[in-house]
Amino acid sequence: MPSDTTSPIPSPLSLRPKDAAKALGIGRRKLWELTKAGDIPHVKVGTATLYPTEALRAWLIEHARKGVRR
């Protein structure tokens, strides 16, 4: 059976803090401030903090609509 070499690489379901900050265009310190305040969607898995990509997208769109600044 031939393998499908044209399949796109799946997008990650979540991002680690460094990658989440980069994707949002903010610094890691600001990301931690938002995380600690509970202002940005995140999930704790053991000691890891993960940022679900779809939740980040929705959060960013919602805040862009409201014009909220932090």
PyMOL Python script that loads the backbone (N, CA, C, O; Angstrom):
from pymol import cmd

cmd.read_pdbstr("""\
ATOM      1  N   MET A   1       0.850  -1.171   0.000  1.00  0.00           N
ATOM      2  CA  MET A   1       0.000   0.000   0.000  1.00  0.00           C
ATOM      3  C   MET A   1       0.904   1.244   0.000  1.00  0.00           C
ATOM      4  O   MET A   1       1.749   1.381   0.884  1.00  0.00           O
ATOM      5  N   PRO A   2       0.741   2.143  -0.965  1.00  0.00           N
ATOM      6  CA  PRO A   2       1.602   3.333  -1.018  1.00  0.00           C
ATOM      7  C   PRO A   2       1.274   4.299   0.108  1.00  0.00           C
ATOM      8  O   PRO A   2       0.124   4.441   0.525  1.00  0.00           O
ATOM      9  N   SER A   3       2.317   4.955   0.582  1.00  0.00           N
ATOM     10  CA  SER A   3       2.088   5.954   1.637  1.00  0.00           C
ATOM     11  C   SER A   3       1.751   7.297   0.998  1.00  0.00           C
ATOM     12  O   SER A   3       2.237   7.629  -0.084  1.00  0.00           O
ATOM     13  N   ASP A   4       0.933   8.038   1.671  1.00  0.00           N
ATOM     14  CA  ASP A   4       0.523   9.358   1.173  1.00  0.00           C
ATOM     15  C   ASP A   4       1.545  10.389   1.643  1.00  0.00           C
ATOM     16  O   ASP A   4       1.508  10.818   2.796  1.00  0.00           O
ATOM     17  N   THR A   5       2.444  10.782   0.767  1.00  0.00           N
ATOM     18  CA  THR A   5       3.505  11.718   1.141  1.00  0.00           C
ATOM     19  C   THR A   5       3.059  13.169   1.033  1.00  0.00           C
ATOM     20  O   THR A   5       3.818  14.079   1.366  1.00  0.00           O
ATOM     21  N   THR A   6       1.837  13.389   0.570  1.00  0.00           N
ATOM     22  CA  THR A   6       1.343  14.762   0.432  1.00  0.00           C
ATOM     23  C   THR A   6       0.511  15.196   1.644  1.00  0.00           C
ATOM     24  O   THR A   6       0.007  16.319   1.671  1.00  0.00           O
ATOM     25  N   SER A   7       0.362  14.328   2.639  1.00  0.00           N
ATOM     26  CA  SER A   7      -0.412  14.682   3.825  1.00  0.00           C
ATOM     27  C   SER A   7       0.281  15.805   4.583  1.00  0.00           C
ATOM     28  O   SER A   7       1.488  15.759   4.818  1.00  0.00           O
ATOM     29  N   PRO A   8      -0.497  16.811   4.961  1.00  0.00           N
ATOM     30  CA  PRO A   8       0.114  17.899   5.724  1.00  0.00           C
ATOM     31  C   PRO A   8       0.475  17.431   7.132  1.00  0.00           C
ATOM     32  O   PRO A   8      -0.151  16.525   7.683  1.00  0.00           O
ATOM     33  N   ILE A   9       1.474  18.052   7.686  1.00  0.00           N
ATOM     34  CA  ILE A   9       1.853  17.748   9.064  1.00  0.00           C
ATOM     35  C   ILE A   9       0.771  18.330   9.959  1.00  0.00           C
ATOM     36  O   ILE A   9       0.423  19.503   9.823  1.00  0.00           O
ATOM     37  N   PRO A  10       0.231  17.524  10.876  1.00  0.00           N
ATOM     38  CA  PRO A  10      -0.861  18.035  11.722  1.00  0.00           C
ATOM     39  C   PRO A  10      -0.379  19.168  12.622  1.00  0.00           C
ATOM     40  O   PRO A  10       0.756  19.174  13.097  1.00  0.00           O
ATOM     41  N   SER A  11      -1.268  20.113  12.836  1.00  0.00           N
ATOM     42  CA  SER A  11      -0.959  21.223  13.741  1.00  0.00           C
ATOM     43  C   SER A  11      -0.960  20.698  15.167  1.00  0.00           C
ATOM     44  O   SER A  11      -1.718  19.784  15.489  1.00  0.00           O
ATOM     45  N   PRO A  12      -0.120  21.265  16.024  1.00  0.00           N
ATOM     46  CA  PRO A  12      -0.114  20.801  17.415  1.00  0.00           C
ATOM     47  C   PRO A  12      -1.420  21.181  18.112  1.00  0.00           C
ATOM     48  O   PRO A  12      -2.021  22.213  17.813  1.00  0.00           O
ATOM     49  N   LEU A  13      -1.844  20.340  19.036  1.00  0.00           N
ATOM     50  CA  LEU A  13      -3.048  20.612  19.822  1.00  0.00           C
ATOM     51  C   LEU A  13      -2.786  21.668  20.888  1.00  0.00           C
ATOM     52  O   LEU A  13      -3.690  22.394  21.301  1.00  0.00           O
ATOM     53  N   SER A  14      -1.526  21.739  21.325  1.00  0.00           N
ATOM     54  CA  SER A  14      -1.172  22.720  22.357  1.00  0.00           C
ATOM     55  C   SER A  14       0.270  23.166  22.166  1.00  0.00           C
ATOM     56  O   SER A  14       1.050  22.540  21.448  1.00  0.00           O
ATOM     57  N   LEU A  15       0.597  24.268  22.833  1.00  0.00           N
ATOM     58  CA  LEU A  15       1.945  24.824  22.755  1.00  0.00           C
ATOM     59  C   LEU A  15       2.539  24.934  24.145  1.00  0.00           C
ATOM     60  O   LEU A  15       1.825  25.157  25.123  1.00  0.00           O
ATOM     61  N   ARG A  16       3.835  24.779  24.223  1.00  0.00           N
ATOM     62  CA  ARG A  16       4.571  25.039  25.466  1.00  0.00           C
ATOM     63  C   ARG A  16       4.687  26.554  25.609  1.00  0.00           C
ATOM     64  O   ARG A  16       4.491  27.280  24.634  1.00  0.00           O
ATOM     65  N   PRO A  17       5.001  27.039  26.803  1.00  0.00           N
ATOM     66  CA  PRO A  17       5.047  28.493  27.031  1.00  0.00           C
ATOM     67  C   PRO A  17       5.894  29.276  26.030  1.00  0.00           C
ATOM     68  O   PRO A  17       5.454  30.312  25.532  1.00  0.00           O
ATOM     69  N   LYS A  18       7.082  28.805  25.732  1.00  0.00           N
ATOM     70  CA  LYS A  18       7.971  29.523  24.805  1.00  0.00           C
ATOM     71  C   LYS A  18       7.301  29.691  23.442  1.00  0.00           C
ATOM     72  O   LYS A  18       7.332  30.772  22.854  1.00  0.00           O
ATOM     73  N   ASP A  19       6.698  28.614  22.949  1.00  0.00           N
ATOM     74  CA  ASP A  19       6.067  28.653  21.632  1.00  0.00           C
ATOM     75  C   ASP A  19       4.753  29.436  21.655  1.00  0.00           C
ATOM     76  O   ASP A  19       4.411  30.110  20.684  1.00  0.00           O
ATOM     77  N   ALA A  20       4.022  29.345  22.760  1.00  0.00           N
ATOM     78  CA  ALA A  20       2.771  30.103  22.888  1.00  0.00           C
ATOM     79  C   ALA A  20       3.058  31.600  22.880  1.00  0.00           C
ATOM     80  O   ALA A  20       2.369  32.362  22.201  1.00  0.00           O
ATOM     81  N   ALA A  21       4.066  32.020  23.626  1.00  0.00           N
ATOM     82  CA  ALA A  21       4.433  33.441  23.670  1.00  0.00           C
ATOM     83  C   ALA A  21       4.848  33.920  22.280  1.00  0.00           C
ATOM     84  O   ALA A  21       4.451  35.000  21.843  1.00  0.00           O
ATOM     85  N   LYS A  22       5.636  33.118  21.604  1.00  0.00           N
ATOM     86  CA  LYS A  22       6.089  33.480  20.257  1.00  0.00           C
ATOM     87  C   LYS A  22       4.899  33.578  19.300  1.00  0.00           C
ATOM     88  O   LYS A  22       4.815  34.516  18.507  1.00  0.00           O
ATOM     89  N   ALA A  23       3.980  32.612  19.374  1.00  0.00           N
ATOM     90  CA  ALA A  23       2.809  32.609  18.491  1.00  0.00           C
ATOM     91  C   ALA A  23       1.933  33.830  18.733  1.00  0.00           C
ATOM     92  O   ALA A  23       1.339  34.366  17.798  1.00  0.00           O
ATOM     93  N   LEU A  24       1.850  34.271  19.987  1.00  0.00           N
ATOM     94  CA  LEU A  24       1.029  35.430  20.330  1.00  0.00           C
ATOM     95  C   LEU A  24       1.753  36.755  20.102  1.00  0.00           C
ATOM     96  O   LEU A  24       1.133  37.818  20.081  1.00  0.00           O
ATOM     97  N   GLY A  25       3.058  36.679  19.935  1.00  0.00           N
ATOM     98  CA  GLY A  25       3.840  37.894  19.730  1.00  0.00           C
ATOM     99  C   GLY A  25       4.058  38.679  21.013  1.00  0.00           C
ATOM    100  O   GLY A  25       4.183  39.903  20.992  1.00  0.00           O
ATOM    101  N   ILE A  26       4.101  37.958  22.134  1.00  0.00           N
ATOM    102  CA  ILE A  26       4.347  38.595  23.434  1.00  0.00           C
ATOM    103  C   ILE A  26       5.530  37.914  24.100  1.00  0.00           C
ATOM    104  O   ILE A  26       5.967  36.845  23.672  1.00  0.00           O
ATOM    105  N   GLY A  27       6.038  38.532  25.136  1.00  0.00           N
ATOM    106  CA  GLY A  27       7.139  37.946  25.879  1.00  0.00           C
ATOM    107  C   GLY A  27       6.664  36.865  26.828  1.00  0.00           C
ATOM    108  O   GLY A  27       5.493  36.815  27.203  1.00  0.00           O
ATOM    109  N   ARG A  28       7.593  35.997  27.213  1.00  0.00           N
ATOM    110  CA  ARG A  28       7.233  34.923  28.142  1.00  0.00           C
ATOM    111  C   ARG A  28       6.801  35.467  29.491  1.00  0.00           C
ATOM    112  O   ARG A  28       5.934  34.882  30.139  1.00  0.00           O
ATOM    113  N   ARG A  29       7.379  36.562  29.922  1.00  0.00           N
ATOM    114  CA  ARG A  29       6.995  37.158  31.200  1.00  0.00           C
ATOM    115  C   ARG A  29       5.533  37.608  31.163  1.00  0.00           C
ATOM    116  O   ARG A  29       4.791  37.378  32.119  1.00  0.00           O
ATOM    117  N   LYS A  30       5.117  38.243  30.071  1.00  0.00           N
ATOM    118  CA  LYS A  30       3.723  38.673  29.932  1.00  0.00           C
ATOM    119  C   LYS A  30       2.803  37.462  29.884  1.00  0.00           C
ATOM    120  O   LYS A  30       1.720  37.480  30.469  1.00  0.00           O
ATOM    121  N   LEU A  31       3.226  36.411  29.192  1.00  0.00           N
ATOM    122  CA  LEU A  31       2.428  35.189  29.134  1.00  0.00           C
ATOM    123  C   LEU A  31       2.224  34.621  30.535  1.00  0.00           C
ATOM    124  O   LEU A  31       1.119  34.196  30.872  1.00  0.00           O
ATOM    125  N   TRP A  32       3.278  34.607  31.360  1.00  0.00           N
ATOM    126  CA  TRP A  32       3.154  34.097  32.729  1.00  0.00           C
ATOM    127  C   TRP A  32       2.231  34.980  33.559  1.00  0.00           C
ATOM    128  O   TRP A  32       1.471  34.474  34.385  1.00  0.00           O
ATOM    129  N   GLU A  33       2.285  36.286  33.353  1.00  0.00           N
ATOM    130  CA  GLU A  33       1.374  37.191  34.072  1.00  0.00           C
ATOM    131  C   GLU A  33      -0.080  36.852  33.739  1.00  0.00           C
ATOM    132  O   GLU A  33      -0.922  36.742  34.631  1.00  0.00           O
ATOM    133  N   LEU A  34      -0.359  36.690  32.454  1.00  0.00           N
ATOM    134  CA  LEU A  34      -1.713  36.354  32.020  1.00  0.00           C
ATOM    135  C   LEU A  34      -2.140  34.977  32.532  1.00  0.00           C
ATOM    136  O   LEU A  34      -3.300  34.769  32.887  1.00  0.00           O
ATOM    137  N   THR A  35      -1.194  34.045  32.565  1.00  0.00           N
ATOM    138  CA  THR A  35      -1.474  32.689  33.043  1.00  0.00           C
ATOM    139  C   THR A  35      -1.791  32.698  34.536  1.00  0.00           C
ATOM    140  O   THR A  35      -2.791  32.126  34.969  1.00  0.00           O
ATOM    141  N   LYS A  36      -0.934  33.350  35.316  1.00  0.00           N
ATOM    142  CA  LYS A  36      -1.137  33.411  36.770  1.00  0.00           C
ATOM    143  C   LYS A  36      -2.456  34.079  37.135  1.00  0.00           C
ATOM    144  O   LYS A  36      -3.110  33.687  38.101  1.00  0.00           O
ATOM    145  N   ALA A  37      -2.847  35.088  36.362  1.00  0.00           N
ATOM    146  CA  ALA A  37      -4.088  35.812  36.621  1.00  0.00           C
ATOM    147  C   ALA A  37      -5.312  35.025  36.124  1.00  0.00           C
ATOM    148  O   ALA A  37      -6.448  35.400  36.412  1.00  0.00           O
ATOM    149  N   GLY A  38      -5.081  33.947  35.388  1.00  0.00           N
ATOM    150  CA  GLY A  38      -6.185  33.158  34.844  1.00  0.00           C
ATOM    151  C   GLY A  38      -6.856  33.827  33.664  1.00  0.00           C
ATOM    152  O   GLY A  38      -7.998  33.513  33.327  1.00  0.00           O
ATOM    153  N   ASP A  39      -6.147  34.750  33.037  1.00  0.00           N
ATOM    154  CA  ASP A  39      -6.712  35.521  31.924  1.00  0.00           C
ATOM    155  C   ASP A  39      -6.547  34.855  30.562  1.00  0.00           C
ATOM    156  O   ASP A  39      -7.192  35.257  29.594  1.00  0.00           O
ATOM    157  N   ILE A  40      -5.701  33.854  30.483  1.00  0.00           N
ATOM    158  CA  ILE A  40      -5.436  33.215  29.187  1.00  0.00           C
ATOM    159  C   ILE A  40      -5.676  31.716  29.338  1.00  0.00           C
ATOM    160  O   ILE A  40      -5.310  31.143  30.364  1.00  0.00           O
ATOM    161  N   PRO A  41      -6.279  31.069  28.346  1.00  0.00           N
ATOM    162  CA  PRO A  41      -6.560  29.643  28.476  1.00  0.00           C
ATOM    163  C   PRO A  41      -5.288  28.808  28.546  1.00  0.00           C
ATOM    164  O   PRO A  41      -4.384  28.943  27.720  1.00  0.00           O
ATOM    165  N   HIS A  42      -5.244  27.958  29.537  1.00  0.00           N
ATOM    166  CA  HIS A  42      -4.109  27.058  29.697  1.00  0.00           C
ATOM    167  C   HIS A  42      -4.552  25.815  30.452  1.00  0.00           C
ATOM    168  O   HIS A  42      -5.608  25.798  31.085  1.00  0.00           O
ATOM    169  N   VAL A  43      -3.735  24.782  30.375  1.00  0.00           N
ATOM    170  CA  VAL A  43      -4.015  23.513  31.034  1.00  0.00           C
ATOM    171  C   VAL A  43      -2.739  23.063  31.725  1.00  0.00           C
ATOM    172  O   VAL A  43      -1.651  23.132  31.152  1.00  0.00           O
ATOM    173  N   LYS A  44      -2.881  22.606  32.950  1.00  0.00           N
ATOM    174  CA  LYS A  44      -1.742  22.017  33.649  1.00  0.00           C
ATOM    175  C   LYS A  44      -1.811  20.505  33.485  1.00  0.00           C
ATOM    176  O   LYS A  44      -2.837  19.888  33.774  1.00  0.00           O
ATOM    177  N   VAL A  45      -0.722  19.915  33.023  1.00  0.00           N
ATOM    178  CA  VAL A  45      -0.603  18.465  32.908  1.00  0.00           C
ATOM    179  C   VAL A  45       0.641  18.090  33.689  1.00  0.00           C
ATOM    180  O   VAL A  45       1.760  18.211  33.191  1.00  0.00           O
ATOM    181  N   GLY A  46       0.443  17.639  34.900  1.00  0.00           N
ATOM    182  CA  GLY A  46       1.575  17.412  35.787  1.00  0.00           C
ATOM    183  C   GLY A  46       2.213  18.757  36.083  1.00  0.00           C
ATOM    184  O   GLY A  46       1.546  19.676  36.556  1.00  0.00           O
ATOM    185  N   THR A  47       3.495  18.873  35.806  1.00  0.00           N
ATOM    186  CA  THR A  47       4.183  20.144  36.031  1.00  0.00           C
ATOM    187  C   THR A  47       4.222  21.021  34.781  1.00  0.00           C
ATOM    188  O   THR A  47       4.665  22.168  34.831  1.00  0.00           O
ATOM    189  N   ALA A  48       3.752  20.470  33.662  1.00  0.00           N
ATOM    190  CA  ALA A  48       3.773  21.214  32.392  1.00  0.00           C
ATOM    191  C   ALA A  48       2.553  22.128  32.272  1.00  0.00           C
ATOM    192  O   ALA A  48       1.439  21.751  32.633  1.00  0.00           O
ATOM    193  N   THR A  49       2.787  23.321  31.764  1.00  0.00           N
ATOM    194  CA  THR A  49       1.700  24.229  31.424  1.00  0.00           C
ATOM    195  C   THR A  49       1.587  24.245  29.911  1.00  0.00           C
ATOM    196  O   THR A  49       2.555  24.539  29.209  1.00  0.00           O
ATOM    197  N   LEU A  50       0.398  23.925  29.412  1.00  0.00           N
ATOM    198  CA  LEU A  50       0.152  23.858  27.976  1.00  0.00           C
ATOM    199  C   LEU A  50      -0.923  24.861  27.599  1.00  0.00           C
ATOM    200  O   LEU A  50      -1.838  25.140  28.374  1.00  0.00           O
ATOM    201  N   TYR A  51      -0.796  25.389  26.408  1.00  0.00           N
ATOM    202  CA  TYR A  51      -1.741  26.369  25.891  1.00  0.00           C
ATOM    203  C   TYR A  51      -2.412  25.775  24.652  1.00  0.00           C
ATOM    204  O   TYR A  51      -1.791  25.708  23.591  1.00  0.00           O
ATOM    205  N   PRO A  52      -3.679  25.339  24.771  1.00  0.00           N
ATOM    206  CA  PRO A  52      -4.372  24.752  23.625  1.00  0.00           C
ATOM    207  C   PRO A  52      -4.476  25.756  22.469  1.00  0.00           C
ATOM    208  O   PRO A  52      -4.934  26.883  22.658  1.00  0.00           O
ATOM    209  N   THR A  53      -4.057  25.347  21.299  1.00  0.00           N
ATOM    210  CA  THR A  53      -3.981  26.276  20.166  1.00  0.00           C
ATOM    211  C   THR A  53      -5.345  26.844  19.781  1.00  0.00           C
ATOM    212  O   THR A  53      -5.455  28.041  19.517  1.00  0.00           O
ATOM    213  N   GLU A  54      -6.368  26.024  19.743  1.00  0.00           N
ATOM    214  CA  GLU A  54      -7.698  26.520  19.370  1.00  0.00           C
ATOM    215  C   GLU A  54      -8.236  27.486  20.419  1.00  0.00           C
ATOM    216  O   GLU A  54      -8.884  28.474  20.072  1.00  0.00           O
ATOM    217  N   ALA A  55      -7.979  27.216  21.690  1.00  0.00           N
ATOM    218  CA  ALA A  55      -8.432  28.108  22.763  1.00  0.00           C
ATOM    219  C   ALA A  55      -7.687  29.442  22.682  1.00  0.00           C
ATOM    220  O   ALA A  55      -8.276  30.497  22.920  1.00  0.00           O
ATOM    221  N   LEU A  56      -6.402  29.399  22.350  1.00  0.00           N
ATOM    222  CA  LEU A  56      -5.633  30.642  22.198  1.00  0.00           C
ATOM    223  C   LEU A  56      -6.183  31.470  21.041  1.00  0.00           C
ATOM    224  O   LEU A  56      -6.319  32.688  21.153  1.00  0.00           O
ATOM    225  N   ARG A  57      -6.496  30.807  19.933  1.00  0.00           N
ATOM    226  CA  ARG A  57      -7.064  31.495  18.773  1.00  0.00           C
ATOM    227  C   ARG A  57      -8.377  32.188  19.149  1.00  0.00           C
ATOM    228  O   ARG A  57      -8.586  33.359  18.834  1.00  0.00           O
ATOM    229  N   ALA A  58      -9.249  31.449  19.822  1.00  0.00           N
ATOM    230  CA  ALA A  58     -10.545  31.996  20.228  1.00  0.00           C
ATOM    231  C   ALA A  58     -10.361  33.140  21.213  1.00  0.00           C
ATOM    232  O   ALA A  58     -11.057  34.151  21.117  1.00  0.00           O
ATOM    233  N   TRP A  59      -9.444  33.003  22.151  1.00  0.00           N
ATOM    234  CA  TRP A  59      -9.166  34.032  23.154  1.00  0.00           C
ATOM    235  C   TRP A  59      -8.672  35.311  22.464  1.00  0.00           C
ATOM    236  O   TRP A  59      -9.116  36.412  22.789  1.00  0.00           O
ATOM    237  N   LEU A  60      -7.763  35.153  21.525  1.00  0.00           N
ATOM    238  CA  LEU A  60      -7.198  36.301  20.817  1.00  0.00           C
ATOM    239  C   LEU A  60      -8.265  37.010  19.989  1.00  0.00           C
ATOM    240  O   LEU A  60      -8.338  38.239  19.991  1.00  0.00           O
ATOM    241  N   ILE A  61      -9.078  36.256  19.295  1.00  0.00           N
ATOM    242  CA  ILE A  61     -10.152  36.846  18.487  1.00  0.00           C
ATOM    243  C   ILE A  61     -11.134  37.597  19.375  1.00  0.00           C
ATOM    244  O   ILE A  61     -11.536  38.715  19.053  1.00  0.00           O
ATOM    245  N   GLU A  62     -11.518  36.994  20.482  1.00  0.00           N
ATOM    246  CA  GLU A  62     -12.466  37.635  21.405  1.00  0.00           C
ATOM    247  C   GLU A  62     -11.897  38.943  21.953  1.00  0.00           C
ATOM    248  O   GLU A  62     -12.599  39.952  22.004  1.00  0.00           O
ATOM    249  N   HIS A  63     -10.640  38.926  22.357  1.00  0.00           N
ATOM    250  CA  HIS A  63     -10.023  40.138  22.900  1.00  0.00           C
ATOM    251  C   HIS A  63      -9.817  41.199  21.824  1.00  0.00           C
ATOM    252  O   HIS A  63      -9.879  42.395  22.109  1.00  0.00           O
ATOM    253  N   ALA A  64      -9.576  40.769  20.602  1.00  0.00           N
ATOM    254  CA  ALA A  64      -9.430  41.732  19.496  1.00  0.00           C
ATOM    255  C   ALA A  64     -10.778  42.412  19.232  1.00  0.00           C
ATOM    256  O   ALA A  64     -10.823  43.610  18.950  1.00  0.00           O
ATOM    257  N   ARG A  65     -11.845  41.671  19.319  1.00  0.00           N
ATOM    258  CA  ARG A  65     -13.183  42.258  19.107  1.00  0.00           C
ATOM    259  C   ARG A  65     -13.536  43.271  20.188  1.00  0.00           C
ATOM    260  O   ARG A  65     -14.123  44.317  19.911  1.00  0.00           O
ATOM    261  N   LYS A  66     -13.171  42.946  21.415  1.00  0.00           N
ATOM    262  CA  LYS A  66     -13.485  43.817  22.546  1.00  0.00           C
ATOM    263  C   LYS A  66     -12.523  44.992  22.635  1.00  0.00           C
ATOM    264  O   LYS A  66     -12.846  46.018  23.234  1.00  0.00           O
ATOM    265  N   GLY A  67     -11.349  44.848  22.045  1.00  0.00           N
ATOM    266  CA  GLY A  67     -10.349  45.902  22.165  1.00  0.00           C
ATOM    267  C   GLY A  67      -9.714  45.924  23.547  1.00  0.00           C
ATOM    268  O   GLY A  67      -9.243  46.965  24.005  1.00  0.00           O
ATOM    269  N   VAL A  68      -9.702  44.758  24.217  1.00  0.00           N
ATOM    270  CA  VAL A  68      -9.168  44.665  25.582  1.00  0.00           C
ATOM    271  C   VAL A  68      -7.655  44.750  25.548  1.00  0.00           C
ATOM    272  O   VAL A  68      -6.994  44.117  24.725  1.00  0.00           O
ATOM    273  N   ARG A  69      -7.115  45.556  26.470  1.00  0.00           N
ATOM    274  CA  ARG A  69      -5.660  45.663  26.611  1.00  0.00           C
ATOM    275  C   ARG A  69      -5.275  45.162  27.978  1.00  0.00           C
ATOM    276  O   ARG A  69      -5.986  45.397  28.955  1.00  0.00           O
ATOM    277  N   ARG A  70      -4.165  44.477  28.055  1.00  0.00           N
ATOM    278  CA  ARG A  70      -3.642  43.971  29.334  1.00  0.00           C
ATOM    279  C   ARG A  70      -2.209  44.366  29.459  1.00  0.00           C
ATOM    280  O   ARG A  70      -1.566  44.046  30.459  1.00  0.00           O
TER     281      ARG A  70
END
""", "prot")
cmd.dss("prot")
cmd.show_as("cartoon", "prot")
cmd.util.cbc("prot")
cmd.orient("prot")
